[in-house]
Amino acid sequence: MRKFKFLIPAFAIVFAVAASAFTMKDNAVLDENMILGEYYPDPNEPCQPISVDDCSITGQNVCQFGLEDVYRAGTSCTVQLKRQ
């Protein structure tokens, strides 16, 4: 019986962690046309986050913000985003 009482809180923690994995909001897509990306506003600084319209990892033209290329979020400015 003691072992069973010890397992109840452990199961509750495992269940809470597993349930939270399915309730997180996906910030990669903000709405149908907005996607999070990264860009280099200054070559001497790390990548900065940005939201851009109509960009994806596929397409023919490089996605830009002003004159700067935009990269996929979370890739440390290594995977360029594209536009159709």
C-alpha atoms as one frame of an Amber mdcrd trajectory, in Angstrom:
protein
   0.000   0.000   0.000   2.894   2.392   0.755   4.340   1.950  -2.709   0.973
   2.792  -4.205   0.691   6.015  -2.178   4.144   7.045  -3.361   3.237   6.467
  -7.021   0.116   8.682  -6.993   2.019  12.029  -6.894   4.546  10.700  -9.428
   1.734   9.797 -11.837   0.143  13.218 -11.304   3.389  14.962 -12.277   3.876
  12.767 -15.349   0.283  13.406 -16.415   0.659  17.183 -15.958   3.814  17.300
 -18.072   2.274  15.151 -20.798  -0.911  17.238 -20.859   1.036  20.497 -21.114
   2.768  19.252 -24.260  -0.596  19.206 -26.034  -1.819  22.575 -24.753   1.118
  24.792 -25.770   0.404  27.510 -28.302   2.368  27.177 -31.536   4.116  30.520
 -31.998   5.644  29.577 -35.351   2.485  30.733 -37.137   0.762  33.831 -35.758
  -2.138  33.811 -38.215  -2.689  32.534 -41.748  -0.276  35.017 -43.344   2.230
  35.759 -40.557   5.235  33.612 -39.666   8.022  34.162 -37.168  11.446  34.618
 -38.640  14.862  36.028 -37.793  17.079  38.600 -39.477  20.403  40.373 -38.993
  19.774  44.084 -38.394  23.502  44.437 -37.652  26.121  41.896 -38.814  27.939
  42.268 -35.488  24.845  41.317 -33.455  22.936  38.009 -33.150  19.766  37.321
 -35.127  16.664  39.238 -34.083  13.085  37.867 -34.171  10.581  39.336 -36.629
   7.085  38.561 -37.972   6.720  38.542 -41.758   3.897  38.078 -44.277   3.603
  35.331 -46.868   6.976  33.683 -46.257   7.677  29.969 -45.994  10.550  27.526
 -46.407   9.525  26.956 -50.046   9.299  29.378 -52.937  11.450  30.994 -55.576
  12.327  34.423 -54.142  14.194  35.167 -50.926  11.934  36.697 -48.258  13.185
  40.109 -47.132  12.427  42.683 -44.441  13.586  46.000 -45.825  16.894  45.062
 -47.442  17.670  42.204 -45.028  17.100  38.506 -45.795  14.726  36.743 -43.407
  15.529  33.314 -41.969  13.393  30.617 -40.351  12.950  31.154 -36.596  15.093
  28.949 -34.387  17.773  28.290 -37.016  20.244  31.014 -35.945  19.843  32.676
 -39.358  20.898  29.642 -41.385  17.668  28.613 -43.236  16.324  31.336 -45.521
  12.597  31.893 -45.887  11.191  32.235 -49.414   8.232  33.842 -51.223   6.338
  32.599 -54.259
